[in-house]
Amino acid sequence: MLWTSIKRVVKAGVLNFYRNGFVSLASVFIMTVTLFVVGSVIFLTALLGASLEEIKSKVDVNVYFLTQAGEEDILALAATLRNLPEVKEVEYISREQALENFRKRHENDELTLQALNELPDNPLGAVLNIRAKEPSQYEGIANFLKSENALSSGKTSIIDEVNYYDHKAAIDRLSSIINSAQRLGFALALILVLISIGIAFNTIRLAIYISRDEIGVMRLVGASDKYIRGPFVVSGVMAGVCAALLTLALFYPLTYYLGDATENFFSGLNVFRYYLAHFGEFFLIIAGSGILLGAVSSYLAVRRYLNV
């Protein structure tokens, strides 16, 4: 009996979907726009994340050591820093490598190179380049380096300079920009999705309004509320599935066309390759959103608008 009722509801929903061809097409179109916005928000989030990661990768703290600092002590400090939860990466540059890098930077400056060659010894100390996981964590790393926990040779500090305080204003500004961009991106995405859902809901409600006489007849012959709602929910789910498939199909040529442009402009992130690599996730999100949007909108529209 239950299975028979389910088949009747599904059949009625499919018939309603095809019979109300224009309205169903309008519902699919509006829901496609809604799901397209949802998918675009995912892409924009990925692009924003890639851009912020690229910006963060350009920021680091440099620790310059005294020329008499022992390599073992410096490497021990590097190992200690790598164990800090705030630290993402520590790069060690020896005195010899620092001198070679200096020569490369000034290879066209003969006067500087001549003065350097006249010195009896390498004037440059070793360097540690430290990258934090988040820009806001550099201050904690700098404070650690100033504290007694940082390695020293005997009672004399082996650290000559930590350049964090020279870059503090820029790092604080970067942290503020990143936090603001993340909040703005989330707020904008939420607003766009809510507006799109509202439009889709009203479109489906219009489709149900057209069938109000049919619903009235069904109520007169004693149809239950579930039986009346069922076909409209099925039609809504069908519209959601069609919209999801159409949205996924539209993203393929669009991301293919924009792939090279985004790779050049947004820190190497190619949206076409990103789409293909995460297609399973896109399918679940878009299809799930389409089905949920169609079913919930239809259910609420029947109950609220027609007072079933």
N, C-alpha and C positions, 0 to 999 in steps of 0.2 A: 504493500500500500504506500509506504513512504517513498520507495523507489519510483513508483508510478507518478506520485505527486511531483517528485523532483524532475522527472522527465518532462512532465507537462509544463512546469515552470520554465525549464530551460528552453523548451520548444517555443513557448509563448514569447520568451525574451528574444530569441533569435528572430522570430517572425516580426516582432515589434521593431527590432533594429533595422531589418531590411525594408519593412513596410514604410517606416518613417525615414525614407532615404535621405532627403535633404537635411532634416534635423539631425539625423545620425551623422551625416557628413560634417555638419557644422560642429557637432560635439567632438568628433574626431579631430577636426582642424584646431579647435580651441585647446583641446587636451594636448595636441602635438606641440602647440606653442608653449603650453605650461611645462611639458616634459623637456622641451628644448631649453627652456630657461633653467630647469634643474640641472640638465647636462652641462650647460654653459657655465653655471656656477661651479661645477666640479672642475672644469677646465681652467677657469679663472683662478680658483683656489690653488691648483697645481702650478700655474704660471707665476702667481704671486709668491708661492712658497719657493719656487726655483730662483726667482729674482732676489728674494730676501736671503736665501742661502748663499747666493753669489756675493751679495753685499757683505754678509757676515764673514765670508771667507777672505775678504780683503783686509779685515781688521785683525791685528794681533798685538801682543805685547812683547817687546824685545828686552832681554836681560843681557847687559854687557858686563863682562868679567874683567877683573884686573889681569894684567899680562902675566903676573906671577902666580895666578890661580892654577892649581894642578888639575889635569884633565880628569883624574879619578874623582875628585871632589865635584867637578862640574857634572859629570855623568851621574853621580850619586844624587845630586840635586834634580837632574832631569828625570831620574827614575821616581823620586819622591813626588814631583809635579804630576807625572803621568798617573799616579795613584789618586790624585785629587778628583773628586766627583765633578768638579766644574771644568776640568781640563779635557779638551777634545784631542789635541795633538801638540807634541813638543818636538821641535826640530833643532838638532845640535849642529852648530857651525864651528869648526875648529879654528884656531888662530891662522893656520895655513890656508884654509878655505876662505876665511874672511879677507886675508891679504890678496888672494887670487881674485875674489869678487871685486875688491877695491880697484885692483889693476884693470879689470875689464870695464868697470864703470868710468874710469878715467883714461882709457886707452888713447884718446885723442888729446889728452892734456899732457904734453911733454914736460912742462915745467913741474907739475905735481909728481910725475913718475920719476923725474930726475932727482927731486928732493927726497923721494921715498928710497931710491937706490943708494943715496948717500948715508942713510941711517945705518948704524951698526947692527940693529936687530929689528925684528918685526914689531912695530909699535901697536899693533892691534891685538885686542884680547878676543877670547872665544865669545860666542853669542848663542843664546837660546831664544828661538822664536816660539812663542806660546799662543795657541789658539784655544779660546774658551768655547763651550757649547752654546752659550748665549752671551751677547755683548754686555749684558748687565752683570755678568759674573767676573769681569776683568778686575773690578775693584777688589773683590775678595782674594783673587790671585796675587794682586799687587801687595795687599796687606800681609799676605802670607810671606812673600819674599822679603818684606821689611821686618818681619817678626823674628824672634830668636829660633823659631822652628826651621827657618831656612839655613842651609848648610853654611858653615864658616870654617875656615882653616885656622884652627886654634881659637884664639879670641879675636882674630881679625877677619872681617867680612871679605869674602872673595868677590862680592858683587860691586861693580863700579857704578852702574846706573841701571834703573828700570824706567823705560820711557813711557810708562802708562800715564803718568801725571802730565806729560806733554800733550797726550792725545785724549785726556779725560773728557774735555768738552765735546770733541767729535764723537767719542764712544757713547756718551750720555745722549747726545742728539740722535745717534743711530738707533739706540734702544727705544727712544721715544717714537721715532718714525716707524719702527717695526711694530711696536705695540698699537699705534694708531692705525696703521695699515691693516693689521689683522682684525681689529674691532670694526673698522669701516667696511672691510670686505664681508665680514659676517653679517653686519646690519643690512648692507645693500642686498646681499643674497637672500636674507630672510624676507625683506620687503618685496623683492621681485617674485619670490615663490608664493607669498601670501596673496599678492595681487593676482597672479596667474591662477591660483586655486579658486579665488573668489569669482573670477570670470568663468572658469570651467564649471563651477557649481551653478551659477546662474543660467548658463547655457543648457545644462542638463535639466534644471528646474523648468525651463521653457519647454523642453521636449516632453516632460511629464505633464505640463499644463495642457498641451495639445491633446493629450489622451484623457483629460478629466472626465469626459462623457463616458468613455469606456470603463473607467474606474467606478463611476457612479452605478453603471449597470451591474458590474461585478459585485458591488456591495449589496445591491438590491436582491440578487439571487443568492446571497448568503456566503459569498467568498470570504475567507478569513483574511486578516490583515497580512499575514505572512505570504499567503498566496497572491495577494494584490501587489505587495512589494517585490516579490521574487522576480517576475519578468523584467521589471525596471532595473533591478540590481544586475541581472544577467546582461541586459542591454548596456548598462554602464560599464561592466567588466569587458564586454566585447569592444566597446569604444576605447577603453583604456589599453587593451592589447593591441588594437590596430594603431593607436596613436604611438605606443611604445615602439612597435616595429618600424613605423614610418620615421620616428625620431632617430632611431639607431641607424636606419638607412641613410638619412640626411647627413648625419655626422661623418659618414665615411668620405664622401667627396669633399665636404667642407674642410675637414681636418687635413685631407690630402693636399688640398689647394693652399692651406695656410701653414702647412708643416715647416717648410723651409724658412718662411718669414718669421715664425715664432722661434725657430732654432737660432736664427741670427740675432733676434732682438731680445729674447728672454733667456739669456744665459744657457743656451744650448738645449733647451727643452723643445723637442719636436712633437707637436700635438698629435700628429698622425701616428707616429711610433708609440706615443703614450696611449693613444686610443686603442691601438691593436694589442699592446702589452697588457692593458687593463680592461679588455673587452668584456670578460666575464663579470667583473665588478660593475661595469656600466650596464650590462644586460640586466643584472639582478636589481640594480637601483632604479633604472628607467622602467623596466617591466613591472617591478613591484610597486613603484609609485603610480604607474598608470592604472594597474588593477585596483589598488587601494583608493585612488582618487575617484575612479569610476564607480566603484561599489559604495563607498561612503557617501559621495555626493548624491547618488541615486537614492540611497536609503534615507538620508536626511531630507532630501527634497520631497519625497513622497510623504513622509511623516509630518514635515513642517508646513509645506505649502498646501497640500491637499487635505491635511488633518485626518489622515487615515489612522 
